[in-house]
Amino acid sequence: MNKKIWAFLLVLLLLFPIFGCKKTSVQPSEGLLGTWKDASGLTEYQFESGGKLKLKALNVGSFRGTYRM
């Protein structure tokens, strides 16, 4: 009886990631444009057209760079 319970729990544990994931549609490359902030509000990313990125971190300053998709 105990082995059946453990086997059932193991099967549930293995199937959980399969049912927990779902497909999402691919966003166009312009989907990143705009301002994104992390949950704590300490980091801000500004994605601009032409692959330019401006990063503000910890209210210390801003950094410029590029990104590629």
N, CA, C, O and CB atoms as a CASP TS submission, in Angstrom:
PFRMAT TS
TARGET T0000
AUTHOR 0000-0000-0000
METHOD Language model
MODEL 1
PARENT N/A
ATOM      1  N   MET     1       0.825  -1.198   0.000  1.00  0.00           N
ATOM      2  CA  MET     1       0.000   0.000   0.000  1.00  0.00           C
ATOM      3  C   MET     1       0.868   1.260   0.000  1.00  0.00           C
ATOM      4  O   MET     1       0.589   2.211  -0.731  1.00  0.00           O
ATOM      5  CB  MET     1      -0.938  -0.001   1.212  1.00  0.00           C
ATOM      6  N   ASN     2       1.894   1.263   0.803  1.00  0.00           N
ATOM      7  CA  ASN     2       2.774   2.419   0.898  1.00  0.00           C
ATOM      8  C   ASN     2       3.513   2.656  -0.418  1.00  0.00           C
ATOM      9  O   ASN     2       3.740   3.801  -0.809  1.00  0.00           O
ATOM     10  CB  ASN     2       3.773   2.231   2.039  1.00  0.00           C
ATOM     11  N   LYS     3       3.888   1.565  -1.103  1.00  0.00           N
ATOM     12  CA  LYS     3       4.579   1.698  -2.384  1.00  0.00           C
ATOM     13  C   LYS     3       3.665   2.305  -3.447  1.00  0.00           C
ATOM     14  O   LYS     3       4.123   3.065  -4.300  1.00  0.00           O
ATOM     15  CB  LYS     3       5.096   0.335  -2.853  1.00  0.00           C
ATOM     16  N   LYS     4       2.377   1.973  -3.398  1.00  0.00           N
ATOM     17  CA  LYS     4       1.431   2.532  -4.364  1.00  0.00           C
ATOM     18  C   LYS     4       1.285   4.042  -4.178  1.00  0.00           C
ATOM     19  O   LYS     4       1.194   4.793  -5.149  1.00  0.00           O
ATOM     20  CB  LYS     4       0.062   1.848  -4.228  1.00  0.00           C
ATOM     21  N   ILE     5       1.263   4.465  -2.942  1.00  0.00           N
ATOM     22  CA  ILE     5       1.149   5.902  -2.670  1.00  0.00           C
ATOM     23  C   ILE     5       2.382   6.633  -3.176  1.00  0.00           C
ATOM     24  O   ILE     5       2.275   7.682  -3.811  1.00  0.00           O
ATOM     25  CB  ILE     5       0.956   6.162  -1.161  1.00  0.00           C
ATOM     26  N   TRP     6       3.559   6.071  -2.891  1.00  0.00           N
ATOM     27  CA  TRP     6       4.799   6.698  -3.352  1.00  0.00           C
ATOM     28  C   TRP     6       4.885   6.711  -4.874  1.00  0.00           C
ATOM     29  O   TRP     6       5.351   7.686  -5.462  1.00  0.00           O
ATOM     30  CB  TRP     6       6.009   5.970  -2.769  1.00  0.00           C
ATOM     31  N   ALA     7       4.438   5.637  -5.511  1.00  0.00           N
ATOM     32  CA  ALA     7       4.450   5.585  -6.975  1.00  0.00           C
ATOM     33  C   ALA     7       3.500   6.634  -7.558  1.00  0.00           C
ATOM     34  O   ALA     7       3.829   7.303  -8.538  1.00  0.00           O
ATOM     35  CB  ALA     7       4.058   4.175  -7.469  1.00  0.00           C
ATOM     36  N   PHE     8       2.333   6.769  -6.952  1.00  0.00           N
ATOM     37  CA  PHE     8       1.367   7.771  -7.406  1.00  0.00           C
ATOM     38  C   PHE     8       1.929   9.186  -7.250  1.00  0.00           C
ATOM     39  O   PHE     8       1.798  10.009  -8.156  1.00  0.00           O
ATOM     40  CB  PHE     8       0.051   7.636  -6.623  1.00  0.00           C
ATOM     41  N   LEU     9       2.547   9.466  -6.117  1.00  0.00           N
ATOM     42  CA  LEU     9       3.143  10.781  -5.890  1.00  0.00           C
ATOM     43  C   LEU     9       4.286  11.055  -6.865  1.00  0.00           C
ATOM     44  O   LEU     9       4.454  12.185  -7.325  1.00  0.00           O
ATOM     45  CB  LEU     9       3.646  10.890  -4.454  1.00  0.00           C
ATOM     46  N   LEU    10       5.066  10.031  -7.177  1.00  0.00           N
ATOM     47  CA  LEU    10       6.155  10.184  -8.134  1.00  0.00           C
ATOM     48  C   LEU    10       5.620  10.504  -9.529  1.00  0.00           C
ATOM     49  O   LEU    10       6.166  11.359 -10.227  1.00  0.00           O
ATOM     50  CB  LEU    10       7.009   8.914  -8.175  1.00  0.00           C
ATOM     51  N   VAL    11       4.560   9.821  -9.930  1.00  0.00           N
ATOM     52  CA  VAL    11       3.946  10.092 -11.231  1.00  0.00           C
ATOM     53  C   VAL    11       3.410  11.523 -11.274  1.00  0.00           C
ATOM     54  O   VAL    11       3.597  12.225 -12.268  1.00  0.00           O
ATOM     55  CB  VAL    11       2.809   9.081 -11.520  1.00  0.00           C
ATOM     56  N   LEU    12       2.746  11.956 -10.204  1.00  0.00           N
ATOM     57  CA  LEU    12       2.254  13.331 -10.154  1.00  0.00           C
ATOM     58  C   LEU    12       3.391  14.337 -10.235  1.00  0.00           C
ATOM     59  O   LEU    12       3.284  15.358 -10.914  1.00  0.00           O
ATOM     60  CB  LEU    12       1.453  13.559  -8.882  1.00  0.00           C
ATOM     61  N   LEU    13       4.476  14.040  -9.540  1.00  0.00           N
ATOM     62  CA  LEU    13       5.628  14.933  -9.543  1.00  0.00           C
ATOM     63  C   LEU    13       6.251  15.029 -10.931  1.00  0.00           C
ATOM     64  O   LEU    13       6.709  16.101 -11.327  1.00  0.00           O
ATOM     65  CB  LEU    13       6.666  14.458  -8.536  1.00  0.00           C
ATOM     66  N   LEU    14       6.274  13.939 -11.666  1.00  0.00           N
ATOM     67  CA  LEU    14       6.844  13.941 -13.010  1.00  0.00           C
ATOM     68  C   LEU    14       5.916  14.601 -14.033  1.00  0.00           C
ATOM     69  O   LEU    14       6.387  15.206 -14.996  1.00  0.00           O
ATOM     70  CB  LEU    14       7.153  12.518 -13.440  1.00  0.00           C
ATOM     71  N   LEU    15       4.610  14.489 -13.831  1.00  0.00           N
ATOM     72  CA  LEU    15       3.661  15.068 -14.779  1.00  0.00           C
ATOM     73  C   LEU    15       3.405  16.551 -14.526  1.00  0.00           C
ATOM     74  O   LEU    15       2.947  17.259 -15.423  1.00  0.00           O
ATOM     75  CB  LEU    15       2.354  14.313 -14.718  1.00  0.00           C
ATOM     76  N   PHE    16       3.692  17.023 -13.333  1.00  0.00           N
ATOM     77  CA  PHE    16       3.429  18.421 -12.992  1.00  0.00           C
ATOM     78  C   PHE    16       4.113  19.406 -13.937  1.00  0.00           C
ATOM     79  O   PHE    16       3.447  20.332 -14.397  1.00  0.00           O
ATOM     80  CB  PHE    16       3.875  18.693 -11.579  1.00  0.00           C
ATOM     81  N   PRO    17       5.413  19.263 -14.258  1.00  0.00           N
ATOM     82  CA  PRO    17       6.038  20.226 -15.187  1.00  0.00           C
ATOM     83  C   PRO    17       5.440  20.190 -16.590  1.00  0.00           C
ATOM     84  O   PRO    17       5.405  21.211 -17.278  1.00  0.00           O
ATOM     85  CB  PRO    17       7.523  19.959 -15.278  1.00  0.00           C
ATOM     86  N   ILE    18       4.976  19.031 -17.011  1.00  0.00           N
ATOM     87  CA  ILE    18       4.402  18.917 -18.353  1.00  0.00           C
ATOM     88  C   ILE    18       3.110  19.720 -18.455  1.00  0.00           C
ATOM     89  O   ILE    18       2.901  20.446 -19.427  1.00  0.00           O
ATOM     90  CB  ILE    18       4.140  17.441 -18.707  1.00  0.00           C
ATOM     91  N   PHE    19       2.244  19.592 -17.453  1.00  0.00           N
ATOM     92  CA  PHE    19       0.973  20.303 -17.487  1.00  0.00           C
ATOM     93  C   PHE    19       1.101  21.742 -16.997  1.00  0.00           C
ATOM     94  O   PHE    19       0.207  22.557 -17.226  1.00  0.00           O
ATOM     95  CB  PHE    19      -0.051  19.568 -16.653  1.00  0.00           C
ATOM     96  N   GLY    20       2.190  22.056 -16.334  1.00  0.00           N
ATOM     97  CA  GLY    20       2.400  23.413 -15.842  1.00  0.00           C
ATOM     98  C   GLY    20       2.924  24.356 -16.901  1.00  0.00           C
ATOM     99  O   GLY    20       2.909  25.571 -16.704  1.00  0.00           O
ATOM    100  N   CYS    21       3.386  23.827 -18.016  1.00  0.00           N
ATOM    101  CA  CYS    21       3.935  24.651 -19.096  1.00  0.00           C
ATOM    102  C   CYS    21       2.931  24.719 -20.232  1.00  0.00           C
ATOM    103  O   CYS    21       2.254  23.734 -20.531  1.00  0.00           O
ATOM    104  CB  CYS    21       5.292  24.088 -19.600  1.00  0.00           C
ATOM    105  N   LYS    22       2.835  25.868 -20.858  1.00  0.00           N
ATOM    106  CA  LYS    22       1.957  25.984 -22.014  1.00  0.00           C
ATOM    107  C   LYS    22       2.667  26.756 -23.110  1.00  0.00           C
ATOM    108  O   LYS    22       3.620  27.490 -22.850  1.00  0.00           O
ATOM    109  CB  LYS    22       0.629  26.670 -21.636  1.00  0.00           C
ATOM    110  N   LYS    23       2.207  26.590 -24.303  1.00  0.00           N
ATOM    111  CA  LYS    23       2.795  27.282 -25.442  1.00  0.00           C
ATOM    112  C   LYS    23       2.311  28.724 -25.466  1.00  0.00           C
ATOM    113  O   LYS    23       1.175  29.019 -25.094  1.00  0.00           O
ATOM    114  CB  LYS    23       2.443  26.565 -26.765  1.00  0.00           C
ATOM    115  N   THR    24       3.182  29.606 -25.905  1.00  0.00           N
ATOM    116  CA  THR    24       2.798  30.993 -26.118  1.00  0.00           C
ATOM    117  C   THR    24       3.136  31.367 -27.549  1.00  0.00           C
ATOM    118  O   THR    24       4.040  30.797 -28.160  1.00  0.00           O
ATOM    119  CB  THR    24       3.506  31.941 -25.109  1.00  0.00           C
ATOM    120  N   SER    25       2.407  32.318 -28.065  1.00  0.00           N
ATOM    121  CA  SER    25       2.678  32.748 -29.430  1.00  0.00           C
ATOM    122  C   SER    25       3.927  33.620 -29.448  1.00  0.00           C
ATOM    123  O   SER    25       4.233  34.316 -28.480  1.00  0.00           O
ATOM    124  CB  SER    25       1.467  33.511 -30.022  1.00  0.00           C
ATOM    125  N   VAL    26       4.629  33.568 -30.551  1.00  0.00           N
ATOM    126  CA  VAL    26       5.848  34.352 -30.709  1.00  0.00           C
ATOM    127  C   VAL    26       5.460  35.796 -30.978  1.00  0.00           C
ATOM    128  O   VAL    26       4.639  36.079 -31.850  1.00  0.00           O
ATOM    129  CB  VAL    26       6.740  33.791 -31.857  1.00  0.00           C
ATOM    130  N   GLN    27       6.054  36.699 -30.225  1.00  0.00           N
ATOM    131  CA  GLN    27       5.772  38.119 -30.386  1.00  0.00           C
ATOM    132  C   GLN    27       6.637  38.687 -31.510  1.00  0.00           C
ATOM    133  O   GLN    27       7.747  38.206 -31.735  1.00  0.00           O
ATOM    134  CB  GLN    27       6.021  38.884 -29.062  1.00  0.00           C
ATOM    135  N   PRO    28       6.151  39.685 -32.203  1.00  0.00           N
ATOM    136  CA  PRO    28       6.986  40.333 -33.219  1.00  0.00           C
ATOM    137  C   PRO    28       8.172  41.023 -32.557  1.00  0.00           C
ATOM    138  O   PRO    28       8.163  41.272 -31.351  1.00  0.00           O
ATOM    139  CB  PRO    28       6.160  41.353 -34.043  1.00  0.00           C
ATOM    140  N   SER    29       9.188  41.326 -33.352  1.00  0.00           N
ATOM    141  CA  SER    29      10.403  41.916 -32.793  1.00  0.00           C
ATOM    142  C   SER    29      10.138  43.272 -32.145  1.00  0.00           C
ATOM    143  O   SER    29      10.916  43.695 -31.290  1.00  0.00           O
ATOM    144  CB  SER    29      11.455  42.064 -33.876  1.00  0.00           C
ATOM    145  N   GLU    30       9.070  43.963 -32.523  1.00  0.00           N
ATOM    146  CA  GLU    30       8.743  45.245 -31.913  1.00  0.00           C
ATOM    147  C   GLU    30       8.099  45.066 -30.546  1.00  0.00           C
ATOM    148  O   GLU    30       7.813  46.054 -29.869  1.00  0.00           O
ATOM    149  CB  GLU    30       7.820  46.039 -32.822  1.00  0.00           C
ATOM    150  N   GLY    31       7.868  43.837 -30.129  1.00  0.00           N
ATOM    151  CA  GLY    31       7.210  43.582 -28.858  1.00  0.00           C
ATOM    152  C   GLY    31       8.016  44.018 -27.655  1.00  0.00           C
ATOM    153  O   GLY    31       7.457  44.182 -26.570  1.00  0.00           O
ATOM    154  N   LEU    32       9.307  44.210 -27.815  1.00  0.00           N
ATOM    155  CA  LEU    32      10.145  44.637 -26.699  1.00  0.00           C
ATOM    156  C   LEU    32      10.181  46.144 -26.528  1.00  0.00           C
ATOM    157  O   LEU    32      10.538  46.628 -25.454  1.00  0.00           O
ATOM    158  CB  LEU    32      11.541  44.125 -26.884  1.00  0.00           C
ATOM    159  N   LEU    33       9.825  46.888 -27.541  1.00  0.00           N
ATOM    160  CA  LEU    33       9.967  48.337 -27.483  1.00  0.00           C
ATOM    161  C   LEU    33       9.177  48.913 -26.317  1.00  0.00           C
ATOM    162  O   LEU    33       8.045  48.507 -26.053  1.00  0.00           O
ATOM    163  CB  LEU    33       9.510  48.972 -28.795  1.00  0.00           C
ATOM    164  N   GLY    34       9.789  49.858 -25.631  1.00  0.00           N
ATOM    165  CA  GLY    34       9.129  50.490 -24.507  1.00  0.00           C
ATOM    166  C   GLY    34       9.986  50.391 -23.254  1.00  0.00           C
ATOM    167  O   GLY    34      11.161  50.029 -23.317  1.00  0.00           O
ATOM    168  N   THR    35       9.389  50.714 -22.128  1.00  0.00           N
ATOM    169  CA  THR    35      10.098  50.706 -20.855  1.00  0.00           C
ATOM    170  C   THR    35       9.650  49.514 -20.029  1.00  0.00           C
ATOM    171  O   THR    35       8.454  49.267 -19.872  1.00  0.00           O
ATOM    172  CB  THR    35       9.863  52.018 -20.084  1.00  0.00           C
ATOM    173  N   TRP    36      10.603  48.790 -19.511  1.00  0.00           N
ATOM    174  CA  TRP    36      10.351  47.622 -18.674  1.00  0.00           C
ATOM    175  C   TRP    36      11.037  47.848 -17.340  1.00  0.00           C
ATOM    176  O   TRP    36      12.166  48.338 -17.300  1.00  0.00           O
ATOM    177  CB  TRP    36      10.855  46.306 -19.354  1.00  0.00           C
ATOM    178  N   LYS    37      10.374  47.499 -16.251  1.00  0.00           N
ATOM    179  CA  LYS    37      10.957  47.614 -14.915  1.00  0.00           C
ATOM    180  C   LYS    37      10.875  46.266 -14.222  1.00  0.00           C
ATOM    181  O   LYS    37       9.957  45.484 -14.469  1.00  0.00           O
ATOM    182  CB  LYS    37      10.237  48.708 -14.079  1.00  0.00           C
ATOM    183  N   ASP    38      11.853  45.997 -13.342  1.00  0.00           N
ATOM    184  CA  ASP    38      11.772  44.772 -12.565  1.00  0.00           C
ATOM    185  C   ASP    38      10.767  44.963 -11.432  1.00  0.00           C
ATOM    186  O   ASP    38      10.311  46.079 -11.183  1.00  0.00           O
ATOM    187  CB  ASP    38      13.166  44.373 -12.010  1.00  0.00           C
ATOM    188  N   ALA    39      10.426  43.883 -10.751  1.00  0.00           N
ATOM    189  CA  ALA    39       9.388  43.919  -9.727  1.00  0.00           C
ATOM    190  C   ALA    39       9.748  44.831  -8.559  1.00  0.00           C
ATOM    191  O   ALA    39       8.861  45.436  -7.958  1.00  0.00           O
ATOM    192  CB  ALA    39       9.122  42.525  -9.219  1.00  0.00           C
ATOM    193  N   SER    40      11.012  44.939  -8.231  1.00  0.00           N
ATOM    194  CA  SER    40      11.417  45.772  -7.096  1.00  0.00           C
ATOM    195  C   SER    40      11.542  47.241  -7.480  1.00  0.00           C
ATOM    196  O   SER    40      11.618  48.101  -6.603  1.00  0.00           O
ATOM    197  CB  SER    40      12.737  45.278  -6.531  1.00  0.00           C
ATOM    198  N   GLY    41      11.564  47.537  -8.766  1.00  0.00           N
ATOM    199  CA  GLY    41      11.671  48.912  -9.227  1.00  0.00           C
ATOM    200  C   GLY    41      13.082  49.470  -9.205  1.00  0.00           C
ATOM    201  O   GLY    41      13.274  50.674  -9.371  1.00  0.00           O
ATOM    202  N   LEU    42      14.070  48.613  -9.002  1.00  0.00           N
ATOM    203  CA  LEU    42      15.451  49.077  -8.924  1.00  0.00           C
ATOM    204  C   LEU    42      16.129  49.165 -10.286  1.00  0.00           C
ATOM    205  O   LEU    42      17.100  49.903 -10.453  1.00  0.00           O
ATOM    206  CB  LEU    42      16.242  48.167  -8.031  1.00  0.00           C
ATOM    207  N   THR    43      15.627  48.421 -11.247  1.00  0.00           N
ATOM    208  CA  THR    43      16.243  48.397 -12.572  1.00  0.00           C
ATOM    209  C   THR    43      15.190  48.726 -13.621  1.00  0.00           C
ATOM    210  O   THR    43      14.074  48.209 -13.569  1.00  0.00           O
ATOM    211  CB  THR    43      16.894  47.016 -12.862  1.00  0.00           C
ATOM    212  N   GLU    44      15.543  49.579 -14.565  1.00  0.00           N
ATOM    213  CA  GLU    44      14.636  49.972 -15.635  1.00  0.00           C
ATOM    214  C   GLU    44      15.340  49.796 -16.973  1.00  0.00           C
ATOM    215  O   GLU    44      16.476  50.238 -17.149  1.00  0.00           O
ATOM    216  CB  GLU    44      14.157  51.438 -15.451  1.00  0.00           C
ATOM    217  N   TYR    45      14.664  49.152 -17.908  1.00  0.00           N
ATOM    218  CA  TYR    45      15.202  48.918 -19.248  1.00  0.00           C
ATOM    219  C   TYR    45      14.348  49.701 -20.235  1.00  0.00           C
ATOM    220  O   TYR    45      13.123  49.573 -20.229  1.00  0.00           O
ATOM    221  CB  TYR    45      15.222  47.385 -19.605  1.00  0.00           C
ATOM    222  N   GLN    46      14.975  50.509 -21.081  1.00  0.00           N
ATOM    223  CA  GLN    46      14.261  51.223 -22.130  1.00  0.00           C
ATOM    224  C   GLN    46      14.738  50.685 -23.474  1.00  0.00           C
ATOM    225  O   GLN    46      15.857  50.963 -23.906  1.00  0.00           O
ATOM    226  CB  GLN    46      14.485  52.770 -22.025  1.00  0.00           C
ATOM    227  N   PHE    47      13.877  49.914 -24.126  1.00  0.00           N
ATOM    228  CA  PHE    47      14.192  49.358 -25.434  1.00  0.00           C
ATOM    229  C   PHE    47      13.715  50.337 -26.494  1.00  0.00           C
ATOM    230  O   PHE    47      12.545  50.718 -26.519  1.00  0.00           O
ATOM    231  CB  PHE    47      13.538  47.955 -25.628  1.00  0.00           C
ATOM    232  N   GLU    48      14.623  50.739 -27.364  1.00  0.00           N
ATOM    233  CA  GLU    48      14.318  51.699 -28.417  1.00  0.00           C
ATOM    234  C   GLU    48      14.470  51.020 -29.771  1.00  0.00           C
ATOM    235  O   GLU    48      15.084  49.958 -29.878  1.00  0.00           O
ATOM    236  CB  GLU    48      15.237  52.946 -28.320  1.00  0.00           C
ATOM    237  N   SER    49      13.909  51.636 -30.799  1.00  0.00           N
ATOM    238  CA  SER    49      14.030  51.063 -32.138  1.00  0.00           C
ATOM    239  C   SER    49      15.484  51.103 -32.579  1.00  0.00           C
ATOM    240  O   SER    49      16.268  51.921 -32.098  1.00  0.00           O
ATOM    241  CB  SER    49      13.134  51.820 -33.148  1.00  0.00           C
ATOM    242  N   GLY    50      15.829  50.233 -33.479  1.00  0.00           N
ATOM    243  CA  GLY    50      17.201  50.165 -33.972  1.00  0.00           C
ATOM    244  C   GLY    50      18.116  49.354 -33.074  1.00  0.00           C
ATOM    245  O   GLY    50      19.336  49.399 -33.233  1.00  0.00           O
ATOM    246  N   GLY    51      17.550  48.615 -32.134  1.00  0.00           N
ATOM    247  CA  GLY    51      18.365  47.761 -31.276  1.00  0.00           C
ATOM    248  C   GLY    51      19.102  48.499 -30.175  1.00  0.00           C
ATOM    249  O   GLY    51      20.121  48.009 -29.689  1.00  0.00           O
ATOM    250  N   LYS    52      18.618  49.658 -29.769  1.00  0.00           N
ATOM    251  CA  LYS    52      19.284  50.419 -28.713  1.00  0.00           C
ATOM    252  C   LYS    52      18.596  50.168 -27.375  1.00  0.00           C
ATOM    253  O   LYS    52      17.376  50.027 -27.296  1.00  0.00           O
ATOM    254  CB  LYS    52      19.286  51.930 -29.044  1.00  0.00           C
ATOM    255  N   LEU    53      19.414  50.116 -26.333  1.00  0.00           N
ATOM    256  CA  LEU    53      18.924  49.837 -24.992  1.00  0.00           C
ATOM    257  C   LEU    53      19.528  50.835 -24.022  1.00  0.00           C
ATOM    258  O   LEU    53      20.725  51.117 -24.073  1.00  0.00           O
ATOM    259  CB  LEU    53      19.257  48.390 -24.568  1.00  0.00           C
ATOM    260  N   LYS    54      18.704  51.362 -23.147  1.00  0.00           N
ATOM    261  CA  LYS    54      19.184  52.233 -22.075  1.00  0.00           C
ATOM    262  C   LYS    54      18.805  51.560 -20.760  1.00  0.00           C
ATOM    263  O   LYS    54      17.638  51.245 -20.527  1.00  0.00           O
ATOM    264  CB  LYS    54      18.573  53.697 -22.182  1.00  0.00           C
ATOM    265  N   LEU    55      19.790  51.345 -19.913  1.00  0.00           N
ATOM    266  CA  LEU    55      19.596  50.632 -18.657  1.00  0.00           C
ATOM    267  C   LEU    55      19.844  51.578 -17.497  1.00  0.00           C
ATOM    268  O   LEU    55      20.895  52.213 -17.416  1.00  0.00           O
ATOM    269  CB  LEU    55      20.525  49.402 -18.567  1.00  0.00           C
ATOM    270  N   LYS    56      18.876  51.669 -16.603  1.00  0.00           N
ATOM    271  CA  LYS    56      19.046  52.441 -15.373  1.00  0.00           C
ATOM    272  C   LYS    56      19.020  51.452 -14.218  1.00  0.00           C
ATOM    273  O   LYS    56      18.094  50.648 -14.107  1.00  0.00           O
ATOM    274  CB  LYS    56      17.927  53.548 -15.212  1.00  0.00           C
ATOM    275  N   ALA    57      20.035  51.507 -13.358  1.00  0.00           N
ATOM    276  CA  ALA    57      20.120  50.550 -12.263  1.00  0.00           C
ATOM    277  C   ALA    57      20.385  51.250 -10.942  1.00  0.00           C
ATOM    278  O   ALA    57      21.279  52.090 -10.847  1.00  0.00           O
ATOM    279  CB  ALA    57      21.208  49.525 -12.537  1.00  0.00           C
ATOM    280  N   LEU    58      19.616  50.907  -9.933  1.00  0.00           N
ATOM    281  CA  LEU    58      19.813  51.351  -8.549  1.00  0.00           C
ATOM    282  C   LEU    58      19.858  52.863  -8.398  1.00  0.00           C
ATOM    283  O   LEU    58      20.458  53.372  -7.452  1.00  0.00           O
ATOM    284  CB  LEU    58      21.080  50.766  -8.006  1.00  0.00           C
ATOM    285  N   ASN    59      19.232  53.584  -9.315  1.00  0.00           N
ATOM    286  CA  ASN    59      19.223  55.052  -9.288  1.00  0.00           C
ATOM    287  C   ASN    59      20.624  55.645  -9.222  1.00  0.00           C
ATOM    288  O   ASN    59      20.799  56.764  -8.741  1.00  0.00           O
ATOM    289  CB  ASN    59      18.413  55.543  -8.107  1.00  0.00           C
ATOM    290  N   VAL    60      21.624  54.908  -9.700  1.00  0.00           N
ATOM    291  CA  VAL    60      23.011  55.369  -9.695  1.00  0.00           C
ATOM    292  C   VAL    60      23.325  56.107 -10.987  1.00  0.00           C
ATOM    293  O   VAL    60      24.021  57.122 -10.970  1.00  0.00           O
ATOM    294  CB  VAL    60      23.978  54.185  -9.505  1.00  0.00           C
ATOM    295  N   GLY    61      22.831  55.616 -12.077  1.00  0.00           N
ATOM    296  CA  GLY    61      23.115  56.219 -13.373  1.00  0.00           C
ATOM    297  C   GLY    61      22.492  55.385 -14.467  1.00  0.00           C
ATOM    298  O   GLY    61      21.787  54.411 -14.204  1.00  0.00           O
ATOM    299  N   SER    62      22.757  55.772 -15.683  1.00  0.00           N
ATOM    300  CA  SER    62      22.217  55.018 -16.809  1.00  0.00           C
ATOM    301  C   SER    62      23.357  54.572 -17.707  1.00  0.00           C
ATOM    302  O   SER    62      24.422  55.188 -17.750  1.00  0.00           O
ATOM    303  CB  SER    62      21.193  55.862 -17.605  1.00  0.00           C
ATOM    304  N   PHE    63      23.107  53.496 -18.416  1.00  0.00           N
ATOM    305  CA  PHE    63      24.095  52.896 -19.299  1.00  0.00           C
ATOM    306  C   PHE    63      23.435  52.665 -20.638  1.00  0.00           C
ATOM    307  O   PHE    63      22.264  52.291 -20.695  1.00  0.00           O
ATOM    308  CB  PHE    63      24.665  51.570 -18.712  1.00  0.00           C
ATOM    309  N   ARG    64      24.159  52.877 -21.705  1.00  0.00           N
ATOM    310  CA  ARG    64      23.623  52.644 -23.046  1.00  0.00           C
ATOM    311  C   ARG    64      24.293  51.418 -23.654  1.00  0.00           C
ATOM    312  O   ARG    64      25.461  51.131 -23.392  1.00  0.00           O
ATOM    313  CB  ARG    64      23.832  53.888 -23.951  1.00  0.00           C
ATOM    314  N   GLY    65      23.540  50.714 -24.458  1.00  0.00           N
ATOM    315  CA  GLY    65      24.073  49.539 -25.124  1.00  0.00           C
ATOM    316  C   GLY    65      23.180  49.162 -26.283  1.00  0.00           C
ATOM    317  O   GLY    65      22.284  49.917 -26.660  1.00  0.00           O
ATOM    318  N   THR    66      23.422  48.009 -26.839  1.00  0.00           N
ATOM    319  CA  THR    66      22.609  47.510 -27.941  1.00  0.00           C
ATOM    320  C   THR    66      22.136  46.105 -27.605  1.00  0.00           C
ATOM    321  O   THR    66      22.716  45.426 -26.758  1.00  0.00           O
ATOM    322  CB  THR    66      23.403  47.522 -29.276  1.00  0.00           C
ATOM    323  N   TYR    67      21.098  45.689 -28.263  1.00  0.00           N
ATOM    324  CA  TYR    67      20.605  44.326 -28.115  1.00  0.00           C
ATOM    325  C   TYR    67      20.290  43.771 -29.487  1.00  0.00           C
ATOM    326  O   TYR    67      20.118  44.514 -30.453  1.00  0.00           O
ATOM    327  CB  TYR    67      19.356  44.275 -27.198  1.00  0.00           C
ATOM    328  N   ARG    68      20.219  42.457 -29.558  1.00  0.00           N
ATOM    329  CA  ARG    68      19.939  41.784 -30.821  1.00  0.00           C
ATOM    330  C   ARG    68      19.027  40.616 -30.529  1.00  0.00           C
ATOM    331  O   ARG    68      19.200  39.919 -29.529  1.00  0.00           O
ATOM    332  CB  ARG    68      21.248  41.314 -31.530  1.00  0.00           C
ATOM    333  N   MET    69      18.053  40.399 -31.399  1.00  0.00           N
ATOM    334  CA  MET    69      17.130  39.281 -31.224  1.00  0.00           C
ATOM    335  C   MET    69      17.306  38.301 -32.347  1.00  0.00           C
ATOM    336  O   MET    69      16.620  37.280 -32.390  1.00  0.00           O
ATOM    337  CB  MET    69      15.678  39.762 -31.160  1.00  0.00           C
TER
END
